[in-house]
Amino acid sequence: MCVEIEQVVDAREEILEGFKSRQPKVVAAAVNIVTQCLNQFGSKVFPIKPLIQKDLLKPVLEHKDGKVRDEAKALVTEMYRWIGDMLPKLLTTLELKDVMLKELEEEWSKTEKGIPERYTRTEQKKMEEMEEMEEEEGGGDEAGGDTPKEVEEVEDLDPYDLADPVDILKKLNKDVPDFHAKLVDKSWKIRKEALDALLPLAENTIKIEPSHDFGSVVTPLAKIIAKDTNIVVCQLAAKCLAGIAKGLRKSYGNYAKETIISCLAKYKEKKATVVAILSDCIDSAMDSTQLANVSEHVIESLKDKNPAIRQETTNFCTRIFGRSKANALPKSVMKALCPALKNLLDDSVGPVRDAAAQALGTATKVVGEKFMSEYVADLDAIKKKKVPTATLR
């Protein structure tokens, strides 16, 4: 009833206190009530985010009482009905045992998408108003209007928001005290050993504690990407930096430029697997900075004598344009970048020409034909046909 009259926060806090009871029967009952609330009203009304806490959910999943564990598994299974494949990543913050995760996954495979069975008073009122409008318009059920049940939205959850920041540098220094010495060792196997220790910390940590100076790690890794002759070591370094960039998000901004410069230089490698790893690394770094901060280096790479670097730098531009809004692509930057891309339409290498056309077409779709006309309007018919944008005539 409390949930129906939209006293969710108060009700939830009272129920969650039961999770901490010393009496298994009380804990099991509290977990069951939460499951029923989620089942009946859905995750938009009864949010999942406050439930995924290490000191709250993990103890009931690993409780010594079997009934409590069963109720906890039922709760997590109910969560899966509402947020689906997002849940496994959220649960990594709980550091559950592999056996427990396997049991949960088996239960998830049997579930169906959640649909609310009850509604809050506000939702009920909206449904009544919608029905009245349909009756007035003479549409009734045939009008095809969606009820809240049919348009139930998935709770907007970001695992990053739920995760506690983890001090991976502290763990790294504990596990590998001589990490920095190993990074510069003459033996590629020793360098690989150091990176193998960092990689799981970088890739498996959703949110990395940003208070430390990561320059002592990023700088040598960026150098490895750009200069190391062992491609296995280079790939590991790129994977590590991609993981750190994703874990730090905007806090990676101070290190983005050197990461991007190193990846651009390493694009001379033509192997698809290497290019894919470098692209993930450079894109992850780019998420923490602005194009204006690296445009000078991007333009230099577009003019590089190595065609592989020109091609992949152009593809990088296409990805930046494609995921950006017009206000994230300043005219001053585009005025410097577009001539370099236009010049590549005359490149001696076919894939470079095709990549340039794709980049210019994507830019036109984002910033508009009016601005881009200076760079695409005077193209001959063959080149203009290659620029994939519906706005061009």
Protein Blocks (a to p, Z undefined) as FASTA:
>chain_A
ZZmnopmmmmmmmmmmmmmpcblklmmmmmmmmmmmmmmnopmlmcfklmmcfklmmmmm
mgcblklmmmmmmmmmmmmmmnmmmlmmmmmmnopafklmmmmmmmmmmpccdddfbdcf
klmmmmmmmmmmmmmnonmmmnopacfklmoccddddfklmpccddfklmmmmmmmmlmm
mmmpmblklmmmmmmmmmmmmmmmmbacfkbcfklmmmmmmmmmmmmmblklmmmmmmmm
mmmmmmnmmmmmmmmmmmmmmmmmmmmpmbfklmmmmmmmmmmmmmmmcfklmmmmmmmm
mmpmblklmmmmmmmmmmmmmmpcfklmcfklmmmmmmmmmmmmmpcbfklmmmmmmmmm
mmmmmnopklmmmmmmmpcfklmmmmccfkbZZ
